[in-house]
């Protein structure tokens, strides 16, 4: 902390001279030589890049079996080290997470390396599924921070996405594609992240690593709302993107199960808000799927109302649970969707200068209202030391 800021705080009456001196002494005693560590990190990065360049330059000259043997030996050595040190619990959490992350990445790249050497042509979801089955116990039993949680969640979503794209041509439609039982398939393929949210909330209550399961739950909930938002948007822009009512029913039932698990495991303002939002998402998702196909402005209006209802509920829940950043994000998304809707409805006028001027003025008015609303109603910055987190 700079001495200038301490003097400014002292001048403003926030702290006295003794407190400023104590803070300065503590900071000096616990300061880290950032410059030295930066040079060390740069040197380590340079050495690593040099090793990668040497291997890449001689890649074709190294026999495939030799490369696989070296790769497997590195995995085995790291696994032995992890198996020896992690159960003892004497490693720094950052160090243990780094070891887990490197081990999982080595395992993931091994499947790609294996396919390159033996020229296999299996679909992407098969090696991803094998990696997920092999490394999930290690990552979930010993992970502590966001790198491990993010890697595991990315592996789960990537496996589901690759499987859906291989079996149902995911980008062509949501529910009207090739699987023999499309309602069942599209319903089940989207359920794992939903169920993970509920399971993580239950584990968060029982585990000695609640922060890790909190990260898993947050990532799963973020995935849920991103998916529901995309479906709501696509229904308004593309009539071929309708979700079948059967698959939407399965999604909604899974959302209700996750909401019940979170409400049971987390009897706090944050838990109640999250459970209520999952309930709202289930109702809106199923309600939109049951609507008949609409066209023109009616389709744009209805899809926009569903989207605004979802993120309006998120903003209301954020006020209740004191999620400042989530409230600001929700308000921004609502404002952006209103602006996009104005362009959609004024499509005939946009060819003229008057239409462009009106749309621009409306966008500026919505932006101004968004800033005022966010400043007036956004929850105060939350201090996690005084209570629960999100």
C-alpha positions in Angstrom: 0.0 0.0 0.0 1.4 3.4 -1.0 2.3 6.0 1.7 0.4 8.6 -0.4 -2.9 6.7 0.1 -2.2 6.3 3.9 -1.6 10.1 4.2 -4.8 10.8 2.2 -6.8 8.5 4.6 -5.2 10.2 7.6 -6.0 13.6 6.2 -9.6 12.6 5.6 -9.9 11.5 9.2 -10.5 7.8 8.4 -7.4 6.7 10.4 -5.1 8.3 12.9 -1.3 8.6 12.8 -0.7 5.5 14.9 -3.0 3.4 12.7 -1.3 4.7 9.6 2.1 3.8 11.0 1.0 0.4 12.1 -0.5 -0.3 8.6 2.7 0.9 6.9 4.9 -1.3 9.1 2.7 -4.4 8.5 2.7 -3.8 4.8 6.5 -3.4 4.8 6.9 -6.6 6.7 4.5 -8.6 4.5 5.4 -7.1 1.2 6.3 -9.3 -1.7 9.2 -8.6 -4.1 6.9 -8.4 -7.1 9.7 -7.3 -9.4 11.9 -10.3 -8.4 9.0 -12.7 -8.8 8.1 -11.3 -12.1 11.7 -11.8 -13.4 11.7 -15.4 -12.0 8.4 -16.1 -13.7 9.6 -14.6 -16.9 12.7 -16.8 -16.8 10.6 -19.9 -16.1 8.3 -19.0 -18.9 11.2 -18.5 -21.3 12.7 -21.9 -20.3 9.4 -23.6 -20.8 8.9 -22.0 -24.2 12.4 -23.1 -25.2 11.7 -26.7 -24.2 8.4 -26.6 -26.2 10.3 -25.2 -29.2 12.9 -27.9 -29.1 10.3 -30.6 -28.8 8.2 -29.0 -31.6 11.2 -28.7 -33.9 12.0 -32.4 -33.5 8.5 -33.7 -33.1 8.5 -35.8 -36.3 11.9 -37.2 -35.6 10.7 -38.7 -32.3 9.0 -42.1 -32.6 5.4 -42.0 -31.6 5.8 -44.8 -29.1 8.7 -42.9 -27.5 6.5 -39.8 -27.2 3.7 -41.7 -25.7 6.1 -43.4 -23.2 7.5 -40.1 -22.1 4.0 -38.6 -21.8 2.8 -41.6 -19.7 5.9 -41.5 -17.6 5.3 -37.8 -16.8 1.7 -38.6 -15.9 2.8 -41.5 -13.7 5.4 -39.5 -11.9 3.0 -36.6 -11.2 0.3 -39.0 -10.1 2.7 -40.6 -7.6 3.8 -37.3 -6.3 0.1 -36.2 -5.9 -0.8 -39.5 -4.3 2.0 -39.1 -1.8 1.5 -35.4 -0.8 -2.1 -34.6 -1.1 -3.5 -37.0 1.5 -1.0 -35.6 4.0 -2.7 -32.1 3.7 0.6 -30.2 4.1 0.6 -28.6 0.7 -0.4 -25.0 0.0 -3.9 -25.0 -1.6 -2.5 -23.1 -4.6 0.2 -25.6 -5.1 -2.1 -28.6 -4.8 -4.5 -27.0 -7.2 -1.7 -26.3 -9.6 -0.6 -30.0 -9.4 -4.1 -31.2 -10.0 -4.6 -28.9 -12.9 -1.3 -29.9 -14.6 -2.1 -33.6 -14.0 -5.6 -33.2 -15.5 -4.3 -31.3 -18.5 -1.6 -34.0 -19.1 -4.3 -36.6 -19.0 -6.5 -34.7 -21.4 -3.7 -34.1 -23.9 -2.7 -37.7 -23.7 -5.9 -38.8 -25.4 -5.2 -36.3 -28.2 -1.6 -37.5 -28.4 -2.8 -41.1 -28.5 -5.2 -40.3 -31.4 -2.4 -38.6 -33.3 0.1 -41.5 -33.0 -2.4 -44.2 -33.9 -4.5 -42.1 -36.3 -7.8 -42.9 -34.6 -11.0 -41.2 -35.7 -13.3 -41.5 -32.7 -15.7 -38.6 -32.1 -14.5 -35.9 -29.7 -17.0 -36.8 -26.9 -15.5 -40.2 -26.4 -12.0 -39.1 -25.2 -13.7 -36.3 -23.3 -16.0 -38.7 -21.6 -13.0 -41.1 -20.7 -11.1 -38.1 -19.3 -14.1 -37.0 -17.3 -14.6 -40.5 -15.8 -11.0 -41.0 -15.0 -10.2 -37.5 -13.5 -13.4 -36.5 -11.9 -12.7 -38.3 -8.6 -9.3 -36.7 -8.3 -10.4 -33.2 -9.1 -13.6 -33.3 -7.0 -12.0 -35.0 -4.0 -9.0 -32.7 -3.7 -9.8 -29.5 -5.7 -9.9 -26.2 -3.8 -9.9 -23.3 -6.2 -11.4 -22.0 -9.4 -8.8 -23.5 -11.8 -9.7 -27.0 -10.9 -13.4 -26.2 -10.6 -13.4 -24.4 -14.0 -11.5 -27.2 -15.7 -13.9 -29.8 -14.4 -17.0 -27.8 -15.4 -15.5 -27.1 -18.8 -14.8 -30.8 -19.3 -18.4 -31.6 -18.4 -19.9 -29.0 -20.7 -17.5 -29.9 -23.5 -18.4 -33.6 -23.3 -22.2 -32.8 -23.4 -21.8 -30.3 -26.2 -19.6 -32.6 -28.3 -22.0 -35.5 -27.8 -25.1 -33.4 -28.7 -23.4 -32.0 -31.8 -22.3 -35.5 -32.9 -25.7 -37.1 -32.4 -28.1 -34.3 -33.0 -26.3 -31.6 -35.0 -26.6 -29.1 -32.2 -26.2 -25.9 -34.2 -29.0 -26.7 -36.6 -31.9 -26.7 -34.1 -32.8 -27.3 -30.5 -35.0 -30.4 -30.4 -36.0 -31.1 -34.0 -33.1 -33.1 -35.2 -31.9 -36.7 -35.8 -32.0 -38.6 -32.5 -34.7 -41.3 -32.5 -36.3 -40.0 -29.3 -35.6 -36.2 -29.6 -37.7 -35.1 -26.6 -35.9 -37.6 -24.3 -32.5 -37.0 -25.8 -32.6 -33.2 -25.7 -34.1 -33.3 -22.3 -31.5 -35.6 -20.7 -28.4 -34.1 -22.4 -29.0 -30.7 -20.8 -29.7 -32.1 -17.3 -26.1 -32.7 -15.9 -25.2 -29.1 -15.2 -28.6 -28.6 -13.6 -28.2 -31.6 -11.3 -24.6 -30.5 -10.6 -25.9 -27.2 -9.1 -28.1 -29.1 -6.6 -25.5 -31.7 -5.8 -22.8 -29.0 -5.2 -25.1 -27.1 -2.8 -25.6 -30.3 -0.8 -21.8 -31.0 -0.8 -21.2 -27.4 0.1 -23.1 -28.1 3.4 -21.2 -31.3 4.2 -17.7 -30.9 2.8 -14.7 -29.4 4.5 -14.0 -27.5 1.3 -17.2 -25.4 1.0 -15.5 -22.7 -1.1 -14.7 -25.3 -3.8 -18.3 -26.5 -4.0 -19.5 -23.0 -3.9 -17.5 -22.4 -7.1 -18.9 -25.5 -8.7 -22.5 -24.4 -7.8 -21.9 -20.9 -9.1 -20.5 -22.2 -12.4 -23.4 -24.6 -12.8 -26.0 -21.9 -12.1 -24.3 -19.5 -14.5 -24.4 -22.3 -17.2 -28.1 -22.8 -16.6 -29.0 -19.2 -17.0 -26.8 -18.8 -20.0 -28.4 -21.7 -21.6 -32.0 -20.6 -20.8 -31.2 -17.1 -22.0 -29.8 -18.4 -25.3 -32.9 -20.5 -25.9 -35.2 -17.6 -25.1 -33.3 -15.4 -27.5 -33.2 -17.9 -30.3 -36.9 -18.5 -30.1 -37.4 -14.8 -30.8 -35.0 -14.7 -33.7 -35.3 -18.2 -35.4 -38.6 -20.1 -35.5 -36.7 -23.4 -36.2 -35.0 -23.1 -32.7 -38.1 -24.2 -30.7 -37.5 -26.6 -27.9 -39.8 -29.6 -27.9 -42.3 -29.5 -25.0 -41.2 -33.0 -23.8 -37.5 -32.0 -23.5 -38.6 -28.7 -21.8 -40.6 -30.7 -19.3 -37.5 -32.8 -18.4 -35.4 -29.6 -18.1 -38.0 -28.0 -15.8 -38.3 -31.1 -13.6 -34.5 -31.1 -13.2 -34.6 -27.3 -12.4 -37.2 -28.0 -9.7 -35.0 -30.7 -8.2 -32.0 -28.4 -8.2 -34.1 -25.6 -6.6 -35.3 -28.0 -3.9 -31.8 -29.2 -3.1 -30.4 -25.6 -2.9 -33.3 -24.4 -0.7 -32.8 -27.4 1.6 -29.0 -27.1 1.8 -28.7 -23.3 1.9 -31.3 -21.7 4.2 -30.0 -18.2 3.7 -31.0 -15.2 1.6 -28.6 -16.3 -1.1 -29.9 -19.8 -1.1 -33.5 -18.7 -1.2 -32.8 -16.3 -4.1 -31.0 -19.0 -6.1 -33.7 -21.5 -5.6 -36.4 -19.0 -6.5 -34.5 -18.1 -9.7 -34.3 -21.7 -10.8 -38.0 -22.0 -10.2 -38.7 -19.0 -12.4 -36.4 -20.4 -15.1 -38.3 -23.7 -15.0 -41.7 -21.9 -15.4 -40.5 -19.6 -18.2 -38.7 -22.3 -20.1 -41.6 -24.7 -20.1 -44.1 -21.9 -20.8 -42.2 -20.8 -23.9 -41.9 -24.3 -25.1 -45.7 -24.8 -24.9 -46.5 -21.7 -26.9 -47.5 -22.1 -30.6 -45.2 -21.0 -33.3 -45.4 -17.2 -33.7 -44.3 -14.9 -36.5 -43.3 -11.3 -37.1 -43.6 -8.8 -34.3 -45.6 -11.2 -32.1 -42.7 -13.6 -31.9 -40.2 -10.8 -31.1 -42.5 -9.4 -28.4 -43.2 -12.7 -26.7 -39.6 -13.8 -26.7 -38.5 -10.5 -25.4 -41.0 -10.6 -22.6 -39.8 -14.0 -21.5 -36.2 -12.8 -21.5 -37.1 -9.6 -19.6 -39.0 -11.6 -17.1 -36.1 -13.9 -16.5 -33.5 -11.2 -16.0 -36.0 -9.0 -14.1 -36.3 -11.8 -11.7 -32.5 -12.1 -11.4 -32.3 -8.3 -10.6 -35.0 -8.7 -7.9 -33.3 -11.7 -6.4 -30.0 -9.8 -6.5 -31.5 -7.0 -4.4 -32.8 -9.6 -1.9 -29.4 -11.5 -1.7 -27.2 -8.4 -2.0 -25.6 -9.5 -5.2 -24.3 -6.1 -6.4 -22.5 -7.2 -9.6 -25.3 -9.6 -10.6 -27.9 -6.9 -10.2 -25.9 -4.6 -12.4 -25.4 -7.3 -15.0 -29.1 -8.1 -15.0 -30.1 -4.5 -15.4 -27.6 -4.1 -18.2 -28.9 -7.2 -20.0 -32.5 -6.0 -19.7 -31.6 -2.6 -21.1 -29.7 -4.2 -24.0 -32.6 -6.4 -24.8 -35.0 -3.5 -24.8 -32.7 -1.6 -27.2 -32.4 -4.6 -29.5 -36.2 -5.0 -29.4 -36.6 -1.4 -30.5 -34.5 -2.0 -33.5 -36.4 -5.2 -34.3 -39.8 -3.4 -34.2 -38.6 -0.4 -36.1 -37.1 -2.4 -38.9 -39.2 -0.6 -41.5 -38.1 2.8 -40.3 -34.4 2.1 -40.0 -33.9 2.7 -43.7 -34.7 6.3 -43.2 -32.7 8.9 -41.3 -35.6 9.6 -39.0 -35.8 6.0 -37.9 -32.1 5.9 -37.1 -32.3 9.1 -35.1 -35.3 7.9 -33.1 -33.6 4.5 -32.4 -30.4 6.2 -31.4 -32.3 8.6 -29.0 -34.2 5.7 -27.5 -30.9 3.8 -27.0 -29.4 6.8 -25.2 -32.6 7.2 -23.0 -32.5 3.5 -22.0 -28.8 3.7 -21.2 -29.4 6.8 -19.0 -32.3 5.1 -17.2 -30.1 2.0 -16.7 -27.4 4.0 -15.0 -29.8 5.9 -12.8 -31.6 2.6 -11.9 -28.3 0.8 -11.1 -27.0 3.7 -8.9 -30.3 3.9 -7.0 -31.2 0.3 -6.4 -27.9 -1.6 -6.6 -27.1 -3.4 -3.3 -24.2 -2.1 -1.4 -20.8 -3.7 -1.8 -21.0 -6.9 0.2 -18.5 -7.8 2.8 -18.1 -11.5 2.9 -16.5 -11.3 6.3 -19.9 -10.3 7.8 -21.9 -13.1 6.3 -22.4 -15.6 3.5 -21.3 -15.2 -0.1 -23.3 -15.7 -3.2 
